Amino acid sequence: MSLHTLAAPRAPRAAFGKIVLNEARLAWRQPAGIVVSIGLSLLLLVIFGSIPVFQQTSSRLGGLSAFEVYIPILISFSIGVLALAYLPGPLVSYREQGILRRLSTTPVPAFWVLAAQFVVQACLMLIAVFLLIGVSVAGYGAIAPRNPGGLVLALVLSIAALFAIGLSIAAAARTSGAARAIMALAFYPLMFFSGLYVPDADPAARVREHQPLHPARRDRAGDPGLDARPVPPGAAAAGDGGVRDRVRVPGQAFLPMGVTQMDSFTGKLAVVTGGGSGMGRELVRQLAAQGCSVAACDWHPDAVAETAALARADTGSGVLVTSHACDVSDEAQVLRFRDELLGQHARDHVDLVFANAGIGGGNSFVNDTREEWERTFAVDFYGVYYCARAFLPLLIASGDGVLVNTSSVNGLWAALGPGIPATAYGAAKFAVKGFTEALIEDLRSNAPQVRVAVVIPGHVGTDIIPNTLRAHGTGPERMSEAELEGTRDALVGAGVLAEGASAEDARRLLLQGIKDFKDKAPVSAAQAATIILDGVRSGAWRILIGDDARMIDAAVRAKPEASYDYTELFSEVPAP
Ligand SMILES: NC(=O)c1ccc[n+]([C@@H]2O[C@H](COP(=O)([O-])OP(=O)(O)OC[C@H]3O[C@@H](n4cnc5c(N)ncnc54)[C@H](O)[C@@H]3O)[C@@H](O)[C@H]2O)c1
C-alpha cells in the first residue's frame, strides 16, 4: 500500500462553492430571514422617511433628524435579525439531524458548512446595508456616509460581534427550539440598546450609564468625570472634534451623569451672564461663531450690547445674539431676563447656561465694609444660584442641558497670597464649587437631562480689577486724596513702593498693575473661553484654566493642612 492511498482524500475546492449555493438556495426557499432583515427594515425606512416630523433636526439627537438616527439603527436591526435569528437555526438543526456528523465521514470538512452559512448571511447583510443607505440617500436626501473607511470598519465589527453572539447561541443550544428561545432573550434587549424602540443619537451611552464599570466608560471622551486641560491655541475654535481627547486627563475618577458630551453647539441656545467683558464676552463670541444663538446679559447694558454687535459680525444666518440688562444678584431681574430672552428667541427651552458674571472685593472681613462684603458675595454666589433657579426647568426642557458655573482658584484656596485675604470672594467661590458639585448627584438622580460643570480659572487676562473697583464705586482715578494716602502707606508697608513715594506714585502703580493683570496674564480671555467650551463639549465637569490653577489644585490636595502656610504649600509642588 503506497503512502498516497493512506492520505485522507481532500475535498475539491469546487465543493465549497456548491455548499454555498446550496445554503443560498435553502435561504431562498425559507425566505423569512430575507423578508424580515431586508424587507422589514426597508419598509420601516420608507415609513420613517415619509413622516415629516422625522425629518426635522433636533438638538436632543445631536443635531440630526430622527430619520437620520434611524438609518444606522435599521442597519443594526437587519444585521441582528440575520445573525441572531436566522444564523443559529439552520446550524442547530444540521446538528440535530446529524448532517454535520455525516459530513465528517466525507472529505468535506464540517466547518465548510459554517463558512458557507457565513458567506450567505454576510452577502444578505451587505445587500441590506447597501439598500438601506442607497434608499435613504437617493430617496430621502440623507447625507451619504462621509467616512467610508469608518463605515466599513463599523460594519465589519458589527457583523463580527453579532455573528459571535449568533454562533455562541448555536453552540450552546441543543435543539432549534432552545436556539429560538435564547435568540428571543438576546435579540429584543439588543434591539432596545441599538435604539430601535426609542431613537437615540448615542445608544451606547445608555449601556455606559447603567454599567459604570463598563470598559467603554474608561478614559473615554464620553466619560464626563475627567478634568479639562488647555487646548493648543486655535485648535478648537471651530469645534475641532479631536480636541476632546486633548482636554481629558485620563485615569481620574469618572462620573456618570445623564447627559455626556455635546458634539456641537450649532443650533443651540446659550445664556451667558457677565457677557459685557472678559471671559463672558469671549464665550458669547465663540459660541455665536460656532452656530449657537446666545442671550447675553450684564449689568452694563452698553458693554453687553457691544459684545452682541461683535458676535453678530462673526455669525452666519440662523444665529441670533441678543443682549440684555440684568444684575444677576437680583432675582427679579434674572427672572425678567429669562422671560425677555425666551420671547426674543421664540424658544421654550435653553441648552446651555454659563453663570459667569462675577466681581472681586470684600477681601478683608475685618477691615472692609459689610456692604462691600455682602455685595461681592451676592453677585458671586447668589448670581449663580438665581440663574440655576431660573434656568434649570428650561435646561431640563432642552433634553440635554448643561449648566456651567464659574468658580475660581479661590474656590480651591481662600487666599490671594501673603497679606491679601479673599474672604467674600473666597467664600462665594467655594460656595459656587460646592453648590455645583452637590448638583451632580441631584441632577443625576432627579434631572438626568442636565449636567453641570464648574469652571476654575487661574489668572486670566481680563478687566476684572477695574470692573470690580467700579462695582464698589472706587478705582485709582476716583480715589480721594485720603484714600490714596492710605493706599500709598499700605503699598509702602508691603514693600511694593519705596519709602518716600508719593500718593501719585501709588495711583500710577495701581493703574500699571491693572494694565499688567490684563496684558501680562498667562491665559487670555479668548483662550480661557476656548478651554471652557472644549471642556463643556467634551463632557468634563471640572474645567481648570491655566497652569496656576492646576498647580494650586495639586498643592492643596497634596498638603491640605499647609494650605495657608505659603512657603510650605509651594515648597515642592507636585507636577500638575
Ligand atoms: N480673570 C481672572 O483671573 C479670574 C480668575 C478666576 C475666576 N474668575 C471669574 O471668572 C468670571 C468672569 O470674570 P472676568 O475675569 O471675565 O471678569 P470681567 O470683569 O472681565 O467680566 C465680568 C463681567 O461680569 C459683569 N458683571 C459683574 N457683576 C454683574 C452682575 N451682578 N450682574 C451682571 N453682570 C455682572 C461685569 O460687568 C463684567 O462685564 C467671574 O466670575 C470671575 O470671578 C476670573
Ligand as a Chemical Component Dictionary entry (heavy atoms), coordinates in Angstrom:
data_LIG
# 
_chem_comp.id                   LIG 
_chem_comp.type                 NON-POLYMER 
_chem_comp.pdbx_formal_charge   0 
_chem_comp.three_letter_code    LIG 
# 
loop_
_chem_comp_atom.comp_id 
_chem_comp_atom.atom_id 
_chem_comp_atom.alt_atom_id 
_chem_comp_atom.type_symbol 
_chem_comp_atom.charge 
_chem_comp_atom.model_Cartn_x 
_chem_comp_atom.model_Cartn_y 
_chem_comp_atom.model_Cartn_z 
_chem_comp_atom.pdbx_ordinal 
LIG N1  N1  N 0  -9.911  86.953 35.469 1  
LIG C1  C1  C 0  -9.494  86.086 36.340 2  
LIG O1  O1  O 0  -8.277  85.962 36.570 3  
LIG C2  C2  C 0  -10.467 85.187 37.038 4  
LIG C3  C3  C 0  -9.938  84.172 37.840 5  
LIG C4  C4  C 0  -10.807 83.309 38.492 6  
LIG C5  C5  C 0  -12.175 83.444 38.337 7  
LIG N2  N2  N 1  -12.663 84.441 37.556 8  
LIG C6  C6  C 0  -14.123 84.539 37.426 9  
LIG O2  O2  O 0  -14.467 84.492 36.056 10 
LIG C7  C7  C 0  -15.693 85.202 35.855 11 
LIG C8  C8  C 0  -15.521 86.191 34.714 12 
LIG O3  O3  O 0  -14.562 87.147 35.109 13 
LIG P1  P1  P 0  -13.713 88.027 34.110 14 
LIG O4  O4  O 0  -12.323 87.884 34.524 15 
LIG O5  O5  O -1 -14.084 87.750 32.711 16 
LIG O6  O6  O 0  -14.186 89.465 34.563 17 
LIG P2  P2  P 0  -14.718 90.736 33.773 18 
LIG O7  O7  O 0  -14.848 91.800 34.769 19 
LIG O8  O8  O 0  -13.897 90.996 32.571 20 
LIG O9  O9  O 0  -16.149 90.250 33.281 21 
LIG C9  C9  C 0  -17.185 90.042 34.199 22 
LIG C10 C10 C 0  -18.451 90.664 33.658 23 
LIG O10 O10 O 0  -19.490 90.397 34.586 24 
LIG C11 C11 C 0  -20.259 91.578 34.711 25 
LIG N3  N3  N 0  -20.943 91.568 35.992 26 
LIG C12 C12 C 0  -20.393 91.719 37.212 27 
LIG N4  N4  N 0  -21.347 91.683 38.142 28 
LIG C13 C13 C 0  -22.519 91.506 37.498 29 
LIG C14 C14 C 0  -23.861 91.404 37.928 30 
LIG N5  N5  N 0  -24.196 91.482 39.228 31 
LIG N6  N6  N 0  -24.808 91.194 37.010 32 
LIG C15 C15 C 0  -24.486 91.118 35.708 33 
LIG N7  N7  N 0  -23.242 91.243 35.249 34 
LIG C16 C16 C 0  -22.274 91.432 36.139 35 
LIG C17 C17 C 0  -19.267 92.693 34.593 36 
LIG O11 O11 O 0  -19.885 93.914 34.241 37 
LIG C18 C18 C 0  -18.364 92.171 33.507 38 
LIG O12 O12 O 0  -18.821 92.550 32.237 39 
LIG C19 C19 C 0  -16.033 85.850 37.187 40 
LIG O13 O13 O 0  -16.973 85.042 37.863 41 
LIG C20 C20 C 0  -14.721 85.831 37.939 42 
LIG O14 O14 O 0  -14.882 85.805 39.332 43 
LIG C21 C21 C 0  -11.841 85.328 36.911 44 
# 
loop_
_chem_comp_bond.comp_id 
_chem_comp_bond.atom_id_1 
_chem_comp_bond.atom_id_2 
_chem_comp_bond.value_order 
_chem_comp_bond.pdbx_ordinal 
LIG N1  C1  SING 1  
LIG C1  O1  DOUB 2  
LIG C1  C2  SING 3  
LIG C2  C3  SING 4  
LIG C2  C21 DOUB 5  
LIG C3  C4  DOUB 6  
LIG C4  C5  SING 7  
LIG C5  N2  DOUB 8  
LIG N2  C6  SING 9  
LIG N2  C21 SING 10 
LIG C6  O2  SING 11 
LIG C6  C20 SING 12 
LIG O2  C7  SING 13 
LIG C7  C8  SING 14 
LIG C7  C19 SING 15 
LIG C8  O3  SING 16 
LIG O3  P1  SING 17 
LIG P1  O4  DOUB 18 
LIG P1  O5  SING 19 
LIG P1  O6  SING 20 
LIG O6  P2  SING 21 
LIG P2  O7  DOUB 22 
LIG P2  O8  SING 23 
LIG P2  O9  SING 24 
LIG O9  C9  SING 25 
LIG C9  C10 SING 26 
LIG C10 O10 SING 27 
LIG C10 C18 SING 28 
LIG O10 C11 SING 29 
LIG C11 N3  SING 30 
LIG C11 C17 SING 31 
LIG N3  C12 SING 32 
LIG N3  C16 SING 33 
LIG C12 N4  DOUB 34 
LIG N4  C13 SING 35 
LIG C13 C14 SING 36 
LIG C13 C16 DOUB 37 
LIG C14 N5  SING 38 
LIG C14 N6  DOUB 39 
LIG N6  C15 SING 40 
LIG C15 N7  DOUB 41 
LIG N7  C16 SING 42 
LIG C17 O11 SING 43 
LIG C17 C18 SING 44 
LIG C18 O12 SING 45 
LIG C19 O13 SING 46 
LIG C19 C20 SING 47 
LIG C20 O14 SING 48 
# 
